[in-house]
Structure formats: structure tokens, C-alpha cells
Amino acid sequence: MSSSAKSSAELVQSFDNTINFDAEQLKFVMFYIVLLLALLTVLLLYLGNGPIPIPATQVISSVLPFIPWPVDWQASAGDAAVIQTIRLPRALMALMVGAGLAVSGAAMQGLFRNPLADPGLLGVSGGAALAAVAWIVFGGSIAQVIPLLQHQYSLALFAFVGSAVASLSVFYIADRQGSSVAILLLTGIAINAITGALTGLIVYAADDSQLRSFTFWTMGSLANGSWENLRLTAPVILCTTIICPFFAKGLNALLLGEAEAQHLGFSPRQLKIQIIVLVSLSVGAAVAFCGMIGFVGLVVPHLVRLAIGPDHTKLLPACALLGGSLLLLADLLARSIVAPAELPIGLLTASLGGPFFLWLISRQVGRSLQ
Amino acid sequence: MSLCAKNISLQLGGNKILSDVSINLEQGQVTALLGCNGAGKSSLLKIMAGDLHASSGTVSLDGKALTDYRPVELAKRRAVLTQKSTLSFAFPVYQVVEMGAAHRALARAEKRRLIQLLLRLTGTEQLTLRDYTSLSGGEQQRVHFARTLAQLWTQASDMEPILILDEPVAALDFAWQQRVLEITQWLAHKKQWSVLVVLHDMNQAAMYADNIYLLKDGSCLCQGTPNNTLVQEHLNKAFGVLSHVQQHPLLSERPHIIPIRADLPPIEHYLE
């Protein structure tokens, strides 16, 4: 009897210290503010840096010319043009692509219930690479037969279609075998192997200059960041990035298991289709114009989870902000390290992301051993 | 009416798992599924929850086939606690409980109160901000129990909530085994919920169940009150355990089972 009296006394006591939900909420708000500030800082640095350095005040006045800034903030017409026509669209492209890749990565990791998943698992990049190399090698002869295809967007279009076909075939094959996520993963691996082999086959047939342009394509570049290209990619990536967080609760539930998600009122199959379509569109648009940029989709969600936990309602928007800023920063480095030349950005993200990821893994191993 | 399964048979890869089982959940009662390992309890429970489709037979809720409901509609009516959840992401405990209320239109303050109440009820309040993956198995099970309750707790509805629990106390300590079953029984008796629960401990079934289905090799051996089902003959037939059944020394309307030994050859027999 005495023990039950004691436990009820404890119970009464514990009623007094309520959970501080507001402090938790504040933590998330602070994190978002920090992310936004970081993004703005990197953006200012990015726009000001280059062959012609431009001070921050003048950067601000040229980005927002419709505000009456003080006279000494005004940039010269030439500087303003550099920012408005060259640096700003490229910066926006970096933000878009970074955000798209990071959000897609986070969504894939949720879908596969595995923090090591990335959009590549769906065959998106493999399909895009196959189609891209096919265009680079055979494009000339194809365009002779169908002159309509002789267009500056042909490579992008091919890559986009390739990524869509690969990811949709992964989904359809997996879906016929039952709805399990494990089968989706295995199918993705198989499709990736097939596209990889076919890509190799075409590369084997390529001549030196074709090989060179394909190699550069696989290393990624934001040099295509013009207003013209942005008009095509931005709507796709922006829409998918905004829509993705609406599936956040479903992704959370899916982490409990597919049956559990169903019990909680979500349809795992529907959710899978929606996420796959969003990710294919987003990554397809990014890969089409910027080639393969690795590790953003893998590392950014990890970083955000370390800071604010795995809740997708908060994770996905934060990934968009951090992914954008990091890719912007990477492109800033890519442009300045070997200036006036520039490094392929995929090299930079992989060479910085790789070691970081190793550190992350060793840290996780250490934690699970404790 | 509520949830009932009629003439359920299930075949998986040539193995007959269930044959012609019918089961009815009664409002305000705890219905327990008992049986030895592989008797088909979990399969039957999965069919009742809508996770598995029976080879033949129907499951209906309020007279309408379970497959005709959308997941959201079902989520508002019934909650399921599965044996093992795959959650391997480091959610803080309160967010796991919050997932249970994903489809409830609750104001933020109400939702917080609900989460807090359930954390207290399941003794996990001091774990609120802890990383779920760092909890012990029993603590995790209590968090999932809280999450399952969050789905239906004080839901404003004319229809009674349905709670399906697959071995809810398997990982729990002595105290929490009692407590979780007390809560379950309280929900049925005091709040008129319909409860279906898979149990392994005969005395827990005797104490907390109102209606028992005893499964043996995929079919129903017997069904009824604990006093009618938990008798020596049935226990021997279903489990191969010799036991002595007496009236519970404190609760006269409930049986009390004293297991004597498994009805198997002596251990030495296997050494030769």
C-alpha cells in the first residue's frame, strides 16, 4: 500500500511541471531565422563576388532598384547589369536547385525510412545521365532526321524525359509486385544498374569531345543559370518544393511503418505515388539544366535533423532554405577557387560532402555503440 | 454491430493460416484473442485491422465492408497498436504521440493537453523530450500505446471507438502490464469502447477480458466468457499445457489459472 501511496504522490507532483511546448516552438522559430539570415548573407557575398567585386550596399540597390536608396549606395549601370543579368539568375538557379535537391532527398529518406536514401535511388539521375549521354553522342544524327529537335533545350529535355521514364518505370515495376518500400528500393537498384550499363555502352561508342562534354555534364554546373533557363526550371522546382511539405504528416506516419501509416489514416500507396512524382519532377528539372550535383540531397536533411529533429513538417521547409544556401555557397567557391576558370560544382559538393558524411557516419556508429 | 469478421479463411503461400473463423467485437467489452504461437492470432488481428485481406470471408464495420472505408474514415473510428513499429528516426517522444492525432481537428492547446494527458497516463511524461530511439523497449511500447490512444481519445462521435491491440504488454514490466490492461479495460467498461486484444498470459486474459476467442491451428476452438473458455480441457488442447483452474481468490467471477507443466516429454528425452 505504501508504494502505491508514494506513486500517487509522485503523480500529483508531476502534474505541476508541464511540458514547455512554447520553448520547443521557439527553438524551431530561431532555427528558421538563423537559416534565413545565413541565406541572405551568402546571397550578398555571392552577388558581390566575382571578377568585378561589388560592395554589399550596391548589390542591395541593384537587386531592389525600385527602392530610393541613398546616392552612395547606387551602383554604376555596368555593375547593376552584371548583377541583374549574370549573377542574380545564377544565384537564383543555385537556390532553386539546392532547395529542390535537399527537399527531394529528405522526402526520399522519409519514404524509404532510411536516412541514407537519396533521389538517385529512384533512378532519376541514372535515367537522366543515360538520356543525356544518348543526346550528346547521337543528338547530331537524331537532329538531322528530326530538325525540330535541334534546339538549345534538347539536352535538358532529353535528360528530363530520361529521369521521368526511369523513375516511373521503377515505380510501376515495384507497384505490381506489391506496395512494399523494400521492393521499391530493390527495383530502383536494378533500374540504376541497367541505366548505368547502357550509359557505359554509349560512352564506349563516344568520341573524345563527346566524352568530355558528357564527363562535364556528370560533374554538374550552374553555368546554365540564366533568366531564360530559370523560366523553365523555377516553376517546376518552386511548385514541388512548396507542395512537398503538405505530405509531411504522411511521411512522419510512414516512418512508423506502412501498416501503421494506414492505421493513422494515410494511404501509403497514394503517398508513395505523390512523393515519387514530386521528386522526379524536381530532381528531373534540376538535373536537366545543371547536370549531376551529388550529396546535397543526402547531407542537407542530415544536418537539419541534427538541429531540429526528424519531424517532416519542420524538416522539409528548413531543408529548402539550407539546401539553397549551401549550394549557393558551393557555387561561390566553385567560381572563386580557380578564378577566372570555374570548378564543376558537383566535384565541390562531393569532395566537401563526402568527408562530412564519413564524419557523420562515424559519429552515428559511436552513438549507437553507447 | 461494430467490427465483425465472418467466416474468415486465409492462405499464405500454400499454408493454411486461418480457416472459417468468425469474430464479433461487442461495444463496451474487451475481447481477447488467445492461442499458441502460430495459431493465427496476429493474422486474424491484421485482417480485422484491414492490413491483410482474407482469402475468403468478410470483415465489416457497422454493416459496411472494411475495404469500402477510406483510411481517414477508419482512422477516426479505430486505432491499432502493432507488435513492432519500425520507427528509427530520433523523434522526441511527444512528437510520436502527436502522430496519433494527425487526423484530428484539434486546436493547438487542446492537442497539447491531449498529449500531456496521455504521456502522464502511460507514465512517459518525464521522457517527453527524450529521443524515442534512446528509450528501452518497454518505454517505446508505452509511447506507442499513448500514440494509439491519441487517435481516438475523447473523440466526439456517435459511434464507439474501436481499439485493436497486438500484444500490448509484451515488453512491459510487472507494473505497466497491469496498468496498460487496466486502462484498456477502463476504456471498454467506462467509456464504452470496443477492444480487441491479443494476449499471451492466461491470467491477464482471465482478469481483463470479457469475451475470449481461443484459437488453435487457425480455427476457433471455443468462444465465451473467461469462466467458460479458460478451463483445463481447452487449455490443454490449445496450448498443450497441464494446468489447474480455480476461482480467483479475490475476484469471485473470474477464473485463476495455475500452470503445472507443458504436456511434452521430459527434457532428458531430447538428450538421447
Contacts between the chains, C-beta under 8 A, distances in Angstrom:
chain1	res1	chain2	res2	distance
A	11	B	120	7.3
A	14	B	120	6.8
A	14	B	125	5.6
A	14	B	126	7.1
A	15	B	120	7.2
A	18	B	116	6.6
A	19	B	94	6.5
A	19	B	112	7.4
A	19	B	115	7.6
A	19	B	116	5.7
A	19	B	119	7.5
A	19	B	125	7.5
A	19	B	128	5.0
A	19	B	129	7.8
A	21	B	94	8.0
A	21	B	112	5.3
A	24	B	92	7.9
A	24	B	129	7.6
A	113	B	86	6.0
A	113	B	88	6.8
A	113	B	89	7.8
A	115	B	89	7.3
A	249	B	99	7.8
A	249	B	102	4.8
A	252	B	95	7.8
A	252	B	99	5.6
A	252	B	102	7.4
A	253	B	99	5.9
A	253	B	102	6.1
A	255	B	86	7.4
A	255	B	87	5.5
A	255	B	88	7.7
A	255	B	89	5.4
A	255	B	91	7.9
A	256	B	85	5.0
A	256	B	86	6.8
A	256	B	87	5.3
A	256	B	99	6.8
A	257	B	82	6.9
A	257	B	85	5.5
A	257	B	86	4.5
A	257	B	87	7.7
A	259	B	46	7.6
A	259	B	49	7.5
A	259	B	51	4.6
A	259	B	80	7.6
A	259	B	82	6.1
A	260	B	80	7.6
A	260	B	82	6.1
A	260	B	85	5.9
A	262	B	50	7.0
A	262	B	51	6.9
A	262	B	71	5.5
A	263	B	49	6.6
A	263	B	74	7.8
A	263	B	75	6.7
A	263	B	78	7.9
A	263	B	79	6.6
A	263	B	80	4.2
A	263	B	82	7.7
A	263	B	151	7.8
A	264	B	75	5.6
A	264	B	99	6.5
A	264	B	100	6.9
A	264	B	102	5.5
A	264	B	103	6.8
A	264	B	151	6.8
A	265	B	71	4.9
A	265	B	72	4.3
A	265	B	73	8.0
A	265	B	74	6.9
A	265	B	75	2.8
A	265	B	76	7.2
A	265	B	102	6.8
A	265	B	103	4.3
A	266	B	71	6.1
A	266	B	102	7.7
A	267	B	70	8.0
A	267	B	71	5.1
A	305	B	89	7.5
A	305	B	90	7.3
A	309	B	90	6.4
A	309	B	91	6.3
A	309	B	92	6.1
A	309	B	95	7.2
A	310	B	89	3.9
A	310	B	90	6.0
A	310	B	91	5.7
A	311	B	91	6.7
A	311	B	95	5.4
